[in-house]
Amino acid sequence: MQKARKAQESLTVMTEMVFPNDTNTLGNLMGGNLMRLLDIAGAIAAQKHCNRIVVTASVDNVSFKEAIPLGSVVTLQAKVTRAFNSSLEVGIDVWAENIPAGTKVYTNKAFMTFVAVDQVGRPIEVPPVEPETTEEKELYAGALRRRQLRLVLAGRMKPEEAKELKEIFKLDV
């Protein structure tokens, strides 16, 4: 087993500006372009944690709270929330800033899963995460439930085996 790493060590902050080519017909950042940025920031955080090449395994959820207009400065903050055998869950928060107006708005949250691979593309063991802050501990605990939900939805785990999910819903499955 590898030595645990602090969640903070994977922290990745990425900043981009929204240009006309990035927008939809309403003048807002296209969802697909945001997904690309999320994938890049998440992969960098995962690689920082395990010092390995990582590939995207899944995107659990991307919540679009606010539109990101043309000219905004977009800041993504990604951090590994938990590591399993070869996979890592990364939480990514997004803010849009209008520098001339002096405003900054929280716009998006996403959870993505990456798998660390060796030189020939086979999954490889990753170090565990050592959460320190209250927020990191909450994200760490929630990561197991999100993982079980991913596995159930992908057909890789039977619902009755998802112990953490049963506890949330108080199911006697």
URKAKA-V648903 format. One record per residue. N is the residue number from 1. RES is the residue in three letters. SS is DSSP state (H for helix, E for strand, - for the rest). PHI is phi in whole degrees, -180 to 180 (NA if undefined). PSI is psi in radians with two decimals (NA if undefined). Layout:
BEGIN
((N	RES	SS	PHI	PSI) (N	RES	SS	PHI	PSI))
END
This chain:
BEGIN
((1	MET	-	NA	2.38) (2	GLN	-	-81	2.75) (3	LYS	-	-68	2.36) (4	ALA	-	-64	2.61) (5	ARG	E	-119	2.55) (6	LYS	E	-67	2.49) (7	ALA	H	-58	-0.66) (8	GLN	H	-61	-0.45) (9	GLU	H	-66	-0.41) (10	SER	H	-91	-0.06) (11	LEU	-	-52	2.21) (12	THR	E	-129	2.23) (13	VAL	E	-118	2.21) (14	MET	E	-129	2.40) (15	THR	E	-127	2.35) (16	GLU	E	-138	2.77) (17	MET	E	-109	2.48) (18	VAL	-	-86	2.02) (19	PHE	-	-104	2.90) (20	PRO	H	-54	-0.65) (21	ASN	H	-69	-0.24) (22	ASP	H	-91	-0.11) (23	THR	E	-105	2.84) (24	ASN	-	-90	-3.02) (25	THR	-	-69	-0.21) (26	LEU	-	-92	0.00) (27	GLY	-	82	0.34) (28	ASN	E	-113	2.69) (29	LEU	E	-55	2.23) (30	MET	-	-67	2.48) (31	GLY	H	-57	-0.69) (32	GLY	H	-65	-0.61) (33	ASN	H	-70	-0.64) (34	LEU	H	-65	-0.73) (35	MET	H	-59	-0.69) (36	ARG	H	-62	-0.79) (37	LEU	H	-64	-0.71) (38	LEU	H	-60	-0.76) (39	ASP	H	-62	-0.74) (40	ILE	H	-66	-0.88) (41	ALA	H	-62	-0.74) (42	GLY	H	-64	-0.74) (43	ALA	H	-65	-0.69) (44	ILE	H	-63	-0.79) (45	ALA	H	-61	-0.77) (46	ALA	H	-63	-0.74) (47	GLN	H	-65	-0.66) (48	LYS	H	-62	-0.65) (49	HIS	H	-68	-0.80) (50	CYS	H	-108	-0.10) (51	ASN	-	56	0.69) (52	ARG	-	-138	2.87) (53	ILE	E	-69	2.42) (54	VAL	E	-126	2.66) (55	VAL	E	-123	2.63) (56	THR	E	-74	2.23) (57	ALA	E	-104	-0.68) (58	SER	E	-162	2.75) (59	VAL	E	-120	1.95) (60	ASP	E	-72	-0.92) (61	ASN	E	-161	2.42) (62	VAL	E	-128	2.02) (63	SER	E	-95	2.13) (64	PHE	E	-98	1.69) (65	LYS	-	-85	-0.69) (66	GLU	-	-140	2.57) (67	ALA	-	-71	2.64) (68	ILE	-	-114	1.82) (69	PRO	E	-76	2.78) (70	LEU	-	-48	2.38) (71	GLY	-	89	-0.15) (72	SER	-	-69	2.65) (73	VAL	E	-99	2.10) (74	VAL	E	-102	2.22) (75	THR	E	-117	2.20) (76	LEU	E	-111	2.34) (77	GLN	E	-122	2.05) (78	ALA	E	-119	2.50) (79	LYS	E	-153	2.43) (80	VAL	E	-68	2.22) (81	THR	E	-95	-0.54) (82	ARG	E	-165	2.60) (83	ALA	E	-118	2.48) (84	PHE	-	-110	-2.32) (85	ASN	-	-73	-1.16) (86	SER	-	-119	-0.05) (87	SER	E	-107	2.72) (88	LEU	E	-134	2.31) (89	GLU	E	-93	2.36) (90	VAL	E	-122	2.25) (91	GLY	E	-97	2.36) (92	ILE	E	-130	2.21) (93	ASP	E	-110	2.54) (94	VAL	E	-129	2.37) (95	TRP	E	-125	2.59) (96	ALA	E	-117	2.32) (97	GLU	E	-122	2.32) (98	ASN	E	-103	1.71) (99	ILE	-	-62	-0.83) (100	PRO	-	-60	-0.62) (101	ALA	-	-84	-0.25) (102	GLY	-	72	0.55) (103	THR	E	-117	2.60) (104	LYS	E	-141	2.24) (105	VAL	E	-126	2.37) (106	TYR	E	-76	2.13) (107	THR	E	-114	-0.55) (108	ASN	E	-150	2.70) (109	LYS	E	-138	2.47) (110	ALA	E	-145	2.62) (111	PHE	E	-121	2.27) (112	MET	E	-131	2.69) (113	THR	E	-118	2.35) (114	PHE	E	-123	2.65) (115	VAL	E	-119	2.27) (116	ALA	E	-80	2.40) (117	VAL	E	-129	2.72) (118	ASP	-	-85	-2.96) (119	GLN	-	-65	-0.35) (120	VAL	-	-108	0.18) (121	GLY	-	90	0.17) (122	ARG	-	-88	2.45) (123	PRO	E	-56	2.52) (124	ILE	-	-135	2.60) (125	GLU	-	-61	2.49) (126	VAL	-	-120	2.69) (127	PRO	-	-71	2.58) (128	PRO	-	-70	2.88) (129	VAL	E	-98	2.45) (130	GLU	E	-112	1.65) (131	PRO	-	-71	2.52) (132	GLU	-	-118	-0.85) (133	THR	-	-81	2.90) (134	THR	H	-59	-0.77) (135	GLU	H	-62	-0.78) (136	GLU	H	-62	-0.67) (137	LYS	H	-67	-0.67) (138	GLU	H	-66	-0.77) (139	LEU	H	-64	-0.68) (140	TYR	H	-61	-0.84) (141	ALA	H	-64	-0.75) (142	GLY	H	-66	-0.44) (143	ALA	H	-62	-0.61) (144	LEU	H	-67	-0.70) (145	ARG	H	-66	-0.75) (146	ARG	H	-64	-0.66) (147	ARG	H	-64	-0.80) (148	GLN	H	-62	-0.71) (149	LEU	H	-62	-0.77) (150	ARG	H	-57	-0.83) (151	LEU	H	-67	-0.68) (152	VAL	H	-65	-0.83) (153	LEU	H	-64	-0.53) (154	ALA	-	-84	-0.05) (155	GLY	-	77	0.28) (156	ARG	-	-98	-0.07) (157	MET	-	-144	2.41) (158	LYS	-	-77	2.44) (159	PRO	H	-52	-0.65) (160	GLU	H	-69	-0.27) (161	GLU	H	-89	-0.17) (162	ALA	-	-84	1.30) (163	LYS	H	-57	-0.76) (164	GLU	H	-64	-0.66) (165	LEU	H	-70	-0.69) (166	LYS	H	-60	-0.68) (167	GLU	H	-65	-0.63) (168	ILE	H	-63	-0.82) (169	PHE	H	-93	0.03) (170	LYS	-	54	0.77) (171	LEU	-	-89	2.51) (172	ASP	-	-106	0.89) (173	VAL	-	-81	NA))
END
